[in-house]
Amino acid sequence: MKKWLFLIVPLLFIGCSTKLKVKTLQTSNIAKENIHNIFLEQFTNDNINQTNYLEDEIVNATWNNKKIFTIKPSFEDIDGVISGEVLESKFNFYTYYDEDLTSRCARYEVSNGIKSCVEYRYRRIPCQRKDFRVKTQVKILNTNHEIVFSKIYTKSKIEDKCYRYSRPLSSLFLYNTHYYNQEVQRINPRLAREIAKDIIKDIAPHYRVLKIDVIDSINSNNNVIKKEFEDIINEIKKENIDSAEYKLEKLNNKLYSNSYEVLYNLGLINENKNRLHKAIYYYEQASKLCNDDKDSILIYDAIDRVEMTLRNIDETKAQLDNI
């Protein structure tokens, strides 16, 4: 038992670094085309509502409370056309057998009044696996009939079930056309909705949430400073961000802005609160003081990330100002 504890306990500490959520803006893959007024064609081979789900996403796509697209009823006064095809909408299945992990005794023997099992019986359990798959191709053309965006999206789902106390559907029933279509309509429209969400992420600006490492230890010989820093990290772990920021600012003043660990965490909290220019300031101050290679990578990654977000915000504003 001690050996197992020795092997298991270290695993509890893997991946437990303190993290804080930040948002980064991802620009549209068609931003340079200034496509806002669009005609959405009915997708071919679409019996899973792919076109309708994409229409819902397009109509509701906004950034800073401003609509990104307008769907036009005709080809008049449009910037582009969205067309597509459902390349696959499949449902496959197969039956297999699994061995019941619960053994049953097939033969007993009695010795000295004690009954014990001398032969075990295992039963095979019928199982069925159902695989669902949708593949959709999307194309966006500008007014010159040039393809400015094209991508194939794939989504799948697996249902795997074993029947210990009941019987699975027979293969003959599964091959029934009505049941096949029923299963396709049960799952594949959900996959089509997921694909529509992925499409809008590619063609519209959107925020992505990242979890970024906090620097959770400070290089100091002062135990009081160490204790204050540990308390701040605990506040971040509890998601008491306002309290953590207040305490970090006090500690930063006490240390005369000479701790890159404090400065970096201040930058991260400001990035978390979307105060990006202030975040850049703290990150740059931290980079000048940091002499640890690992933490330097963390700091310079943060600077690059925020600068990219600021550029993307300016690009997105310019794009939407043309609407």
Backbone as numpy.savetxt, mean C-alpha at the origin, in Angstrom:
# Nx Ny Nz CAx CAy CAz Cx Cy Cz
13.65 -26.59 26.21 12.81 -25.39 26.21 13.68 -24.14 26.21
14.76 -24.14 26.95 15.64 -22.97 27.00 16.23 -22.66 25.64
16.54 -23.75 24.89 17.10 -23.54 23.56 16.11 -22.82 22.67
14.82 -23.22 22.75 13.81 -22.58 21.92 13.62 -21.12 22.30
13.66 -20.84 23.59 13.54 -19.44 24.02 14.69 -18.61 23.49
15.87 -19.20 23.46 17.03 -18.48 22.95 16.88 -18.14 21.49
16.20 -19.04 20.75 16.02 -18.81 19.31 14.90 -17.82 19.03
13.87 -17.83 19.86 12.68 -17.05 19.56 12.78 -15.62 20.04
13.30 -15.40 21.23 13.30 -14.06 21.83 13.96 -13.01 20.95
15.13 -13.28 20.31 15.74 -12.24 19.47 14.84 -11.81 18.33
13.96 -12.71 17.86 13.10 -12.36 16.74 12.09 -11.29 17.12
11.81 -11.16 18.41 10.84 -10.18 18.85 11.31 -8.76 18.62
12.61 -8.58 18.47 13.17 -7.25 18.36 13.47 -6.84 16.92
13.13 -7.72 15.97 13.38 -7.41 14.57 12.30 -6.46 14.06
12.70 -5.41 13.38 11.75 -4.51 12.74 10.96 -3.65 13.70
11.53 -3.35 14.87 10.80 -2.57 15.88 11.26 -1.13 15.95
11.94 -0.62 14.94 12.40 0.76 14.98 11.20 1.70 14.95
11.36 2.86 15.60 10.29 3.84 15.66 10.14 4.52 14.31
8.91 4.66 13.85 8.65 5.28 12.55 7.58 6.35 12.68
7.59 7.27 11.73 6.61 8.34 11.69 6.09 8.46 10.26
4.78 8.68 10.12 4.16 8.77 8.80 4.38 10.15 8.19
4.71 10.16 6.89 4.79 11.41 6.13 4.08 11.19 4.79
3.68 12.30 4.16 3.01 12.23 2.86 3.92 12.78 1.77
3.99 12.06 0.66 4.72 12.56 -0.50 3.75 12.66 -1.68
3.87 13.72 -2.44 2.98 13.92 -3.58 3.55 13.25 -4.82
2.75 12.41 -5.45 3.12 11.75 -6.70 2.39 12.47 -7.84
3.14 12.90 -8.84 2.51 13.61 -9.95 1.87 12.66 -10.94
1.04 13.22 -11.80 0.37 12.44 -12.83 1.36 12.06 -13.93
1.16 10.87 -14.49 1.99 10.43 -15.61 1.61 11.12 -16.92
0.52 11.90 -16.90 0.13 12.64 -18.10 0.10 14.14 -17.81
0.82 14.57 -16.77 0.78 15.98 -16.35 1.20 16.92 -17.47
2.22 16.54 -18.24 2.74 17.44 -19.28 1.78 17.58 -20.46
0.80 16.71 -20.54 -0.14 16.78 -21.66 -1.30 17.73 -21.38
-1.47 18.13 -20.10 -2.58 19.02 -19.73 -3.93 18.48 -20.21
-4.18 17.23 -19.89 -5.44 16.59 -20.26 -6.41 16.70 -19.09
-7.48 17.45 -19.30 -8.47 17.66 -18.23 -9.88 17.31 -18.71
-10.24 17.76 -19.90 -11.55 17.43 -20.47 -11.40 16.19 -21.33
-12.05 15.11 -20.92 -11.81 13.83 -21.58 -13.12 13.17 -22.00
-13.00 12.35 -23.03 -14.09 11.49 -23.44 -13.71 10.06 -23.06
-14.55 9.42 -22.28 -14.28 8.05 -21.83 -15.06 7.08 -22.69
-14.34 6.30 -23.49 -14.99 5.31 -24.34 -15.35 4.06 -23.52
-16.42 3.40 -23.94 -16.77 2.13 -23.33 -15.68 1.10 -23.65
-15.14 0.46 -22.60 -14.10 -0.53 -22.82 -14.67 -1.74 -23.54
-13.87 -2.33 -24.40 -14.31 -3.55 -25.10 -14.18 -4.76 -24.17
-15.02 -5.76 -24.44 -15.06 -7.00 -23.65 -15.32 -6.72 -22.17
-16.07 -5.67 -21.88 -16.27 -5.27 -20.49 -17.62 -5.77 -19.98
-17.59 -6.91 -19.29 -18.80 -7.42 -18.63 -18.65 -7.40 -17.12
-17.67 -6.61 -16.61 -17.42 -6.54 -15.17 -17.43 -5.09 -14.67
-18.04 -4.19 -15.45 -18.20 -2.79 -15.06 -16.88 -2.03 -14.93
-15.86 -2.44 -15.68 -14.57 -1.74 -15.60 -14.71 -0.28 -16.00
-15.46 -0.01 -17.07 -15.63 1.37 -17.53 -16.33 2.21 -16.48
-17.38 1.66 -15.87 -18.14 2.42 -14.87 -17.31 2.72 -13.64
-16.53 1.75 -13.21 -15.69 1.98 -12.02 -14.64 3.05 -12.30
-14.06 3.02 -13.51 -13.08 4.04 -13.86 -13.75 5.41 -13.95
-14.95 5.45 -14.47 -15.68 6.72 -14.55 -15.89 7.31 -13.15
-16.25 6.47 -12.19 -16.44 6.94 -10.81 -15.15 7.55 -10.26
-14.01 6.89 -10.51 -12.73 7.38 -10.01 -12.36 8.71 -10.68
-12.60 8.80 -11.98 -12.25 10.03 -12.71 -13.09 11.21 -12.23
-14.39 10.99 -12.08 -15.29 12.07 -11.66 -14.94 12.58 -10.26
-14.50 11.68 -9.39 -14.23 12.05 -8.00 -12.77 12.40 -7.72
-11.94 12.41 -8.76 -10.52 12.73 -8.56 -10.35 14.22 -8.31
-9.79 14.56 -7.14 -9.56 15.96 -6.79 -8.18 16.12 -6.17
-7.69 17.35 -6.18 -6.46 17.71 -5.47 -6.66 19.10 -4.90
-6.48 19.21 -3.58 -6.74 20.48 -2.89 -8.15 21.01 -3.21
-9.11 20.08 -3.17 -10.53 20.40 -3.38 -10.83 20.91 -4.80
-9.96 20.64 -5.75 -10.18 21.05 -7.13 -10.29 19.82 -8.02
-11.35 19.75 -8.81 -11.52 18.60 -9.69 -10.43 18.55 -10.75
-9.92 17.38 -10.99 -8.81 17.22 -11.93 -9.32 16.99 -13.35
-10.41 16.22 -13.48 -10.92 15.87 -14.81 -12.41 16.23 -14.94
-12.81 16.44 -16.18 -14.23 16.56 -16.52 -14.52 15.60 -17.67
-15.50 14.76 -17.48 -15.86 13.82 -18.53 -16.88 14.48 -19.46
-16.57 14.52 -20.74 -17.42 15.14 -21.76 -18.29 14.07 -22.44
-19.50 14.44 -22.84 -20.40 13.46 -23.47 -20.08 13.18 -24.93
-19.20 13.98 -25.53 -18.87 13.80 -26.95 -17.40 14.17 -27.16
-16.97 14.11 -28.42 -15.58 14.43 -28.74 -15.34 15.94 -28.88
-16.36 16.72 -28.64 -16.23 18.17 -28.79 -15.57 18.79 -27.56
-14.61 19.69 -27.80 -13.92 20.43 -26.74 -13.26 19.51 -25.71
-12.54 18.51 -26.19 -11.84 17.61 -25.28 -10.34 17.75 -25.44
-9.60 17.32 -24.41 -8.14 17.31 -24.45 -7.60 15.91 -24.76
-8.42 14.91 -24.54 -7.95 13.56 -24.76 -9.07 12.54 -24.66
-8.73 11.31 -25.04 -9.68 10.19 -25.02 -9.07 9.05 -24.23
-9.88 8.46 -23.35 -9.46 7.26 -22.63 -10.20 6.07 -23.21
-9.44 5.10 -23.68 -10.04 3.88 -24.20 -9.39 2.69 -23.51
-10.01 1.54 -23.65 -9.44 0.37 -22.98 -10.10 -0.91 -23.39
-9.54 -1.99 -22.88 -10.06 -3.33 -23.17 -9.81 -4.23 -21.97
-10.84 -5.00 -21.62 -10.67 -6.04 -20.60 -10.07 -7.25 -21.30
-8.77 -7.44 -21.13 -8.07 -8.52 -21.83 -8.39 -9.89 -21.25
-8.62 -9.92 -19.92 -8.94 -11.20 -19.27 -9.93 -10.94 -18.14
-10.88 -11.84 -18.01 -11.74 -11.89 -16.84 -12.01 -13.37 -16.61
-11.16 -13.98 -15.77 -11.14 -15.44 -15.69 -11.46 -15.95 -14.29
-11.94 -17.18 -14.29 -12.16 -17.92 -13.05 -11.73 -19.36 -13.31
-10.70 -19.81 -12.61 -10.22 -21.19 -12.74 -10.30 -21.88 -11.38
-10.39 -23.17 -11.40 -10.50 -23.91 -10.15 -9.89 -25.30 -10.33
-9.54 -25.89 -9.19 -9.15 -27.29 -9.21 -9.34 -27.87 -7.81
-9.51 -29.19 -7.77 -9.72 -29.91 -6.51 -8.46 -30.67 -6.15
-8.14 -30.68 -4.87 -7.00 -31.46 -4.39 -7.36 -32.00 -3.01
-6.49 -32.81 -2.43 -6.76 -33.42 -1.14 -5.66 -33.09 -0.15
-6.09 -32.86 1.07 -5.17 -32.57 2.16 -5.37 -33.63 3.23
-4.30 -33.92 3.95 -4.40 -34.93 5.00 -4.88 -34.29 6.29
-5.90 -34.89 6.90 -6.43 -34.37 8.15 -5.36 -34.46 9.23
-5.07 -33.33 9.85 -4.05 -33.32 10.89 -4.52 -34.02 12.16
-5.81 -34.19 12.31 -6.35 -34.87 13.50 -6.41 -36.36 13.24
-5.51 -37.08 13.85 -5.47 -38.53 13.63 -6.59 -39.21 14.40
-7.07 -40.32 13.88 -8.09 -41.12 14.53 -7.57 -42.54 14.72
-7.95 -43.10 15.82 -7.44 -44.44 16.13 -8.24 -45.49 15.35
-7.51 -46.38 14.69 -8.15 -47.44 13.93 -8.21 -48.75 14.73
-7.23 -48.94 15.65 -7.22 -50.20 16.43 -6.61 -49.95 17.81
-7.32 -50.47 18.82 -6.86 -50.33 20.20 -6.38 -51.68 20.72
-5.51 -51.63 21.72 -5.12 -52.81 22.49 -5.19 -52.47 23.96
-5.53 -53.48 24.76 -5.63 -53.28 26.19 -4.55 -54.09 26.87
-3.76 -53.43 27.69 -2.68 -54.10 28.41 -2.70 -53.62 29.85
-2.79 -54.60 30.78 -2.85 -54.27 32.21 -3.98 -53.30 32.52
-5.09 -53.48 31.82 -6.25 -52.65 32.06 -6.18 -51.27 31.44
-5.12 -50.99 30.69 -4.96 -49.68 30.06 -5.18 -49.81 28.56
-6.10 -49.02 28.06 -6.44 -49.02 26.64 -5.56 -48.01 25.90
-4.86 -48.46 24.88 -4.01 -47.55 24.10 -4.15 -47.85 22.62
-3.92 -46.83 21.83 -4.06 -46.96 20.38 -2.76 -47.50 19.78
-2.85 -48.49 18.94 -1.66 -49.08 18.32 -1.65 -48.84 16.80
-2.76 -48.33 16.28 -2.79 -48.06 14.84 -3.68 -46.85 14.59
-3.14 -45.90 13.86 -3.88 -44.67 13.59 -4.37 -44.63 12.14
-5.46 -43.95 11.96 -6.02 -43.78 10.63 -6.11 -42.29 10.32
-5.66 -41.94 9.13 -5.73 -40.55 8.68 -6.66 -40.48 7.49
-7.46 -39.43 7.44 -8.37 -39.30 6.32 -7.95 -38.14 5.42
-8.24 -38.29 4.16 -7.93 -37.26 3.18 -9.11 -36.32 3.07
-8.81 -35.02 3.15 -9.85 -33.99 3.14 -9.91 -33.36 1.75
-11.09 -33.32 1.13 -11.20 -32.67 -0.18 -11.11 -31.15 -0.04
-10.36 -30.53 -0.94 -10.19 -29.08 -0.95 -10.41 -28.55 -2.37
-10.80 -27.30 -2.43 -10.96 -26.65 -3.73 -10.30 -25.28 -3.71
-9.59 -24.99 -4.76 -8.96 -23.67 -4.92 -9.58 -22.98 -6.12
-9.96 -21.71 -5.90 -10.54 -20.91 -6.98 -9.62 -19.72 -7.24
-9.22 -19.55 -8.49 -8.36 -18.44 -8.90 -9.14 -17.48 -9.79
-9.17 -16.21 -9.38 -9.83 -15.17 -10.17 -8.78 -14.20 -10.68
-8.96 -13.73 -11.90 -7.95 -12.86 -12.51 -8.59 -11.91 -13.51
-8.20 -10.62 -13.40 -8.67 -9.61 -14.34 -7.45 -8.87 -14.88
-7.42 -8.70 -16.18 -6.35 -7.94 -16.83 -6.98 -6.91 -17.75
-6.61 -5.64 -17.56 -7.20 -4.55 -18.33 -6.11 -3.67 -18.93
-6.28 -3.32 -20.18 -5.36 -2.39 -20.84 -6.05 -1.04 -20.99
-5.31 0.02 -20.66 -5.83 1.39 -20.77 -4.91 2.20 -21.67
-5.51 3.01 -22.53 -4.75 3.92 -23.38 -5.36 5.32 -23.30
-4.49 6.33 -23.31 -4.94 7.72 -23.35 -4.34 8.36 -24.59
-5.19 8.97 -25.41 -4.75 9.62 -26.64 -5.03 11.12 -26.54
-4.12 11.91 -27.08 -4.36 13.35 -27.12 -5.16 13.71 -28.36
-5.37 14.99 -28.57 -6.21 15.42 -29.70 -5.56 15.16 -31.05
-4.26 14.86 -31.05 -3.57 14.51 -32.30 -3.58 13.00 -32.55
-4.38 12.29 -31.73 -4.52 10.83 -31.83 -3.21 10.12 -31.50
-2.35 10.77 -30.71 -1.11 10.16 -30.26 -1.33 9.52 -28.89
-0.78 8.32 -28.72 -0.90 7.64 -27.42 0.08 8.29 -26.44
-0.45 8.88 -25.37 0.40 9.54 -24.38 0.53 8.71 -23.11
-0.29 7.68 -22.98 -0.20 6.78 -21.82 -0.80 5.44 -22.20
-0.12 4.38 -21.84 -0.62 3.03 -22.09 -0.08 2.09 -21.02
-0.95 1.29 -20.46 -0.51 0.38 -19.41 -1.50 -0.77 -19.26
-0.97 -1.93 -18.89 -1.80 -3.11 -18.62 -1.80 -3.34 -17.11
-3.00 -3.47 -16.55 -3.17 -3.67 -15.11 -3.70 -5.08 -14.86
-3.18 -5.72 -13.83 -3.62 -7.07 -13.50 -3.92 -7.18 -12.01
-5.05 -7.77 -11.69 -5.42 -8.06 -10.31 -5.90 -9.50 -10.22
-5.60 -10.13 -9.08 -6.03 -11.52 -8.90 -6.45 -11.77 -7.46
-7.20 -12.82 -7.28 -7.65 -13.22 -5.95 -7.73 -14.74 -5.91
-7.35 -15.31 -4.76 -7.37 -16.76 -4.58 -8.28 -17.10 -3.41
-9.18 -18.04 -3.61 -9.99 -18.61 -2.53 -9.63 -20.08 -2.40
-9.19 -20.47 -1.24 -8.72 -21.84 -1.01 -9.43 -22.39 0.22
-10.21 -23.44 0.04 -11.01 -23.94 1.15 -10.99 -25.47 1.19
-10.85 -26.02 2.40 -10.93 -27.46 2.61 -12.22 -27.78 3.35
-12.82 -28.93 3.03 -14.14 -29.29 3.54 -14.02 -30.49 4.46
-13.86 -30.22 5.76 -13.70 -31.30 6.74 -15.05 -31.91 7.10
-16.09 -31.09 7.13 -17.38 -31.57 7.62 -18.49 -31.45 6.59
-18.13 -31.11 5.37 -19.12 -31.05 4.30 -18.42 -31.39 2.99
-19.22 -31.55 1.96 -18.64 -31.92 0.68 -18.51 -30.69 -0.22
-17.42 -30.60 -0.99 -17.28 -29.48 -1.93 -18.21 -29.66 -3.11
-18.37 -28.59 -3.85 -19.17 -28.67 -5.07 -18.49 -29.62 -6.05
-19.28 -30.41 -6.73 -18.71 -31.36 -7.69 -18.13 -30.61 -8.88
-17.18 -31.24 -9.51 -16.55 -30.63 -10.68 -17.55 -30.41 -11.79
-18.52 -31.31 -11.90 -19.53 -31.15 -12.94 -20.33 -29.88 -12.71
-20.64 -29.57 -11.44 -21.39 -28.36 -11.16 -20.54 -27.13 -11.42
-19.23 -27.21 -11.08 -18.35 -26.07 -11.30 -18.22 -25.74 -12.79
-18.33 -26.78 -13.61 -18.23 -26.55 -15.06 -19.53 -26.01 -15.64
-20.57 -25.94 -14.84 -21.83 -25.40 -15.30 -21.66 -23.93 -15.68
-22.14 -23.56 -16.85 -21.93 -22.19 -17.36 -22.53 -21.14 -16.45
-23.72 -21.42 -15.93 -24.38 -20.45 -15.05 -23.55 -20.22 -13.79
-23.06 -21.31 -13.19 -22.26 -21.16 -11.97 -20.95 -20.45 -12.27
-20.33 -20.78 -13.39 -19.07 -20.13 -13.78 -19.28 -18.61 -13.89
-20.31 -18.20 -14.60 -20.58 -16.76 -14.75 -20.93 -16.11 -13.42
-21.62 -16.85 -12.58 -21.98 -16.33 -11.26 -20.73 -16.05 -10.42
-19.78 -16.95 -10.48 -18.53 -16.77 -9.73 -17.71 -15.60 -10.29
-17.67 -15.49 -11.61 -16.96 -14.36 -12.23 -17.57 -13.04 -11.78
-18.89 -12.96 -11.76 -19.55 -11.71 -11.38 -19.47 -11.45 -9.87
-19.20 -12.48 -9.10 -19.07 -12.30 -7.65 -17.76 -11.62 -7.28
-16.68 -11.96 -7.96 -15.35 -11.48 -7.57 -14.74 -10.51 -8.57
-14.83 -10.79 -9.86 -14.07 -10.01 -10.84 -14.45 -8.53 -10.92
-15.71 -8.15 -10.69 -16.00 -6.71 -10.63 -15.25 -6.01 -9.49
-15.03 -6.71 -8.38 -14.24 -6.13 -7.28 -12.80 -5.89 -7.73
-12.26 -6.82 -8.50 -10.91 -6.65 -9.03 -10.87 -5.50 -10.02
-11.95 -5.36 -10.80 -12.02 -4.24 -11.75 -12.03 -2.90 -11.01
-12.70 -2.85 -9.86 -12.72 -1.61 -9.07 -11.31 -1.29 -8.56
-10.57 -2.31 -8.13 -9.19 -2.10 -7.68 -8.32 -1.58 -8.82
-8.53 -2.13 -10.02 -7.78 -1.67 -11.19 -8.10 -0.22 -11.48
-9.37 0.17 -11.37 -9.75 1.57 -11.61 -9.03 2.50 -10.64
-8.88 2.08 -9.39 -8.15 2.89 -8.40 -6.68 3.01 -8.78
-6.09 1.93 -9.30 -4.70 1.99 -9.73 -4.52 2.90 -10.94
-5.49 2.87 -11.85 -5.41 3.73 -13.04 -5.40 5.20 -12.63
-6.30 5.57 -11.72 -6.39 6.98 -11.34 -5.13 7.43 -10.60
-4.46 6.50 -9.92 -3.20 6.86 -9.27 -2.12 7.20 -10.30
-2.22 6.59 -11.46 -1.23 6.86 -12.51 -1.52 8.15 -13.28
-2.78 8.48 -13.43 -3.11 9.61 -14.31 -3.51 10.87 -13.54
-3.55 10.80 -12.21 -3.91 11.97 -11.41 -2.91 12.13 -10.27
-2.59 13.36 -9.88 -1.71 13.56 -8.73 -2.36 13.03 -7.46
-1.56 12.44 -6.59 -2.12 11.88 -5.36 -1.01 11.79 -4.32
-1.41 11.74 -3.07 -0.46 11.60 -1.98 -0.24 10.13 -1.64
1.00 9.82 -1.31 1.36 8.48 -0.86 1.92 8.59 0.55
1.47 7.72 1.43 1.91 7.75 2.83 3.09 6.80 3.01
4.17 7.32 3.60 5.36 6.52 3.90 5.60 6.50 5.40
6.20 5.43 5.86 6.62 5.34 7.26 8.14 5.47 7.29
8.62 6.56 7.92 10.03 6.90 7.90 10.64 6.69 9.29
11.86 6.19 9.31 12.55 5.92 10.58 12.84 7.20 11.34
12.56 7.15 12.63 12.98 8.19 13.57 14.37 7.82 14.08
15.21 8.80 14.32 16.48 8.52 15.01 16.14 8.44 16.50
16.22 7.22 17.06 15.68 7.00 18.40 16.73 6.87 19.50
17.96 7.26 19.21 18.98 7.32 20.27 19.87 8.54 20.01
20.42 9.10 21.08 21.22 10.31 20.98 22.62 10.05 21.52
23.61 10.59 20.85 25.00 10.43 21.27 25.33 11.54 22.28
25.23 11.17 23.55 25.48 12.16 24.61 25.98 11.44 25.86
26.88 12.11 26.56 27.38 11.56 27.83 26.54 12.04 29.02
25.58 12.90 28.74 24.73 13.46 29.79 23.49 12.58 29.95
23.37 11.93 31.09 22.24 11.01 31.33 20.90 11.74 31.36
20.90 13.00 31.78 19.66 13.77 31.81 19.17 14.01 30.38
20.13 14.37 29.50 19.78 14.58 28.09 19.27 13.29 27.47
19.93 12.19 27.76 19.51 10.88 27.23 18.09 10.56 27.68
17.81 10.80 28.96 16.48 10.50 29.50 15.42 11.38 28.83
15.70 12.66 28.65 14.76 13.54 27.97 14.50 13.08 26.55
15.56 12.65 25.86 15.41 12.19 24.47 14.59 10.91 24.43
14.82 10.00 25.36 14.04 8.76 25.41 12.56 9.05 25.65
12.28 10.02 26.52 10.89 10.40 26.77 10.22 10.93 25.50
10.99 11.69 24.72 10.46 12.23 23.46 10.14 11.10 22.49
11.04 10.12 22.39 10.80 8.98 21.50 9.56 8.22 21.92
9.35 8.08 23.23 8.15 7.40 23.72 6.89 8.19 23.34
6.97 9.51 23.36 5.84 10.33 22.93 5.52 10.09 21.45
6.58 9.96 20.64 6.37 9.68 19.21 5.75 8.31 19.02
6.23 7.32 19.79 5.67 5.97 19.70 4.18 5.97 20.05
3.80 6.81 21.00 2.40 6.90 21.40 1.60 7.81 20.47
2.28 8.36 19.45 1.67 9.28 18.48 1.20 10.58 19.13
1.87 10.97 20.21 1.64 12.28 20.82 2.59 13.28 20.15
2.30 13.61 18.90 3.24 14.36 18.07 3.40 15.79 18.57
2.31 16.44 18.97 2.42 17.82 19.46 3.32 17.89 20.69
3.12 16.95 21.61 3.95 16.93 22.82 5.40 16.65 22.48
5.64 15.71 21.54 7.00 15.38 21.13 7.68 16.59 20.49
6.94 17.33 19.67 7.51 18.51 19.02 7.88 19.58 20.06
7.00 19.82 21.01 7.25 20.82 22.06 8.51 20.45 22.85
8.62 19.18 23.23 9.78 18.74 24.01 11.06 18.76 23.19
10.96 18.44 21.90 12.13 18.49 21.03 12.64 19.92 20.87
11.72 20.85 20.72 12.13 22.26 20.59 12.83 22.75 21.86
12.30 22.36 23.02 12.95 22.74 24.29 14.34 22.12 24.39
14.46 20.83 24.01 15.76 20.17 24.08 16.72 20.77 23.07
16.23 21.13 21.90 17.07 21.76 20.88 17.64 23.08 21.38
16.80 23.87 22.06 17.28 25.13 22.63 18.32 24.89 23.71
18.08 23.88 24.52 19.02 23.56 25.60 20.38 23.15 25.03
20.36 22.46 23.87 21.60 21.98 23.26 22.15 22.96 22.23
21.54 24.14 22.12 21.99 25.19 21.20 22.06 24.68 19.75
21.07 23.85 19.37 20.96 23.31 18.00 22.21 22.56 17.56
22.83 21.84 18.51 24.07 21.11 18.21 23.88 19.60 18.18
22.64 19.15 18.18 22.39 17.70 18.11 21.68 17.38 16.80
22.35 16.62 15.93 21.72 16.30 14.65 20.53 15.36 14.87
20.58 14.55 15.94 19.47 13.64 16.22 18.20 14.43 16.52
18.33 15.47 17.33 17.18 16.31 17.66 16.69 17.07 16.43
17.63 17.62 15.68 17.27 18.40 14.49 16.58 17.54 13.44
17.08 16.34 13.23 16.45 15.44 12.25 15.02 15.12 12.67
14.82 14.77 13.93 13.48 14.43 14.39 12.52 15.62 14.32
13.06 16.81 14.55 12.24 18.02 14.36 11.83 18.17 12.90
12.77 17.89 12.00 12.45 17.94 10.58 11.38 16.93 10.21
11.48 15.73 10.79 10.53 14.68 10.48 9.13 15.03 10.99
9.05 15.62 12.17 7.75 16.02 12.71 7.15 17.13 11.85
7.97 18.07 11.40 7.45 19.14 10.54 7.01 18.58 9.19
7.72 17.59 8.69 7.29 16.94 7.45 5.97 16.21 7.68
5.84 15.56 8.82 4.59 14.88 9.18 3.43 15.86 9.19
3.68 17.11 9.62 2.64 18.13 9.71 2.54 18.97 8.43
3.26 18.51 7.39 3.21 19.15 6.07 3.78 20.57 6.07
4.67 20.86 7.01 5.40 22.13 6.99 6.74 21.86 6.33
6.71 21.79 5.01 7.83 21.22 4.27 9.07 22.12 4.26
8.90 23.42 4.13 10.06 24.31 4.11 10.78 24.31 5.46
10.00 24.24 6.53 10.59 24.16 7.85 11.30 22.82 8.05
10.72 21.76 7.49 11.34 20.43 7.57 12.70 20.44 6.87
12.76 21.04 5.68 14.02 21.14 4.94 15.07 21.87 5.78
14.67 22.94 6.42 15.62 23.72 7.25 16.25 22.83 8.32
15.43 22.08 9.05 15.96 21.23 10.12 16.82 20.10 9.55
16.39 19.50 8.44 17.17 18.42 7.83 18.55 18.93 7.40
18.59 20.10 6.81 19.87 20.64 6.34 20.79 20.97 7.52
20.21 21.48 8.62 21.02 21.73 9.81 21.57 20.43 10.38
20.76 19.40 10.37 21.19 18.09 10.86 22.30 17.52 10.00
22.21 17.71 8.68 23.22 17.14 7.78 24.60 17.74 8.02
24.65 19.00 8.46 25.94 19.66 8.70 26.62 19.12 9.95
25.85 18.53 10.86 26.41 18.07 12.13 26.64 16.56 12.18
25.94 15.83 11.32 25.96 14.37 11.42 27.30 13.79 10.97
27.85 12.90 11.79 29.10 12.20 11.45 28.91 10.69 11.46
27.66 10.26 11.41 27.33 8.83 11.38 26.85 8.48 9.98
27.50 7.51 9.35 27.19 7.18 7.95 25.74 6.74 7.76
25.25 5.88 8.65 23.88 5.38 8.52 22.88 6.51 8.68
23.07 7.35 9.68 22.13 8.45 9.90 22.23 9.51 8.80
23.44 9.66 8.24 23.61 10.61 7.13 22.76 10.22 5.94
22.71 8.93 5.65 21.88 8.44 4.54 20.42 8.77 4.81
19.99 8.57 6.06 18.61 8.86 6.44 18.29 10.35 6.25
19.23 11.20 6.63 19.02 12.65 6.55 18.98 13.11 5.09
19.95 12.64 4.28 19.98 13.08 2.88 18.79 12.51 2.09
18.34 11.31 2.45 17.12 10.78 1.83 15.92 11.67 2.15
15.88 12.17 3.38 14.78 13.05 3.80 14.80 14.35 3.01
16.00 14.92 2.82 16.12 16.16 2.05 15.65 15.93 0.61
16.10 14.85 0.00 15.69 14.54 -1.38 14.18 14.33 -1.46
13.63 13.65 -0.48 12.19 13.34 -0.49 11.35 14.62 -0.41
11.71 15.52 0.50 10.93 16.75 0.66 11.11 17.67 -0.53
12.34 17.77 -1.05 12.56 18.60 -2.24 11.76 18.09 -3.42
11.68 16.76 -3.57 10.88 16.19 -4.65 9.40 16.49 -4.47
8.92 16.41 -3.23 7.52 16.73 -2.97 7.21 18.20 -3.29
8.12 19.10 -2.92 7.92 20.52 -3.20 7.89 20.77 -4.71
8.78 20.10 -5.45 8.77 20.25 -6.91 7.46 19.72 -7.50
7.01 18.58 -6.97 5.78 17.99 -7.48 4.56 18.86 -7.18
4.58 19.52 -6.03 3.49 20.44 -5.69 3.45 21.60 -6.68
4.63 22.18 -6.98 4.67 23.29 -7.93 4.21 22.85 -9.31
4.62 21.65 -9.72 4.23 21.12 -11.04 2.73 20.87 -11.10
2.19 20.32 -10.02 0.75 20.02 -9.98 -0.07 21.31 -9.98
0.38 22.31 -9.22 -0.32 23.60 -9.21 -0.33 24.21 -10.60
0.82 24.16 -11.29 0.89 24.73 -12.64 -0.05 23.97 -13.58
-0.11 22.65 -13.42 -0.98 21.84 -14.28 -2.45 22.20 -14.05
-2.85 22.30 -12.79 -4.27 22.55 -12.49 -4.67 24.00 -12.72
-3.68 24.91 -12.71 -4.01 26.31 -13.01 -4.48 26.49 -14.44
-4.15 25.51 -15.29 -4.55 25.60 -16.69 -5.98 25.11 -16.94
-6.59 24.60 -15.87 -7.95 24.08 -16.06 -8.94 25.23 -16.22
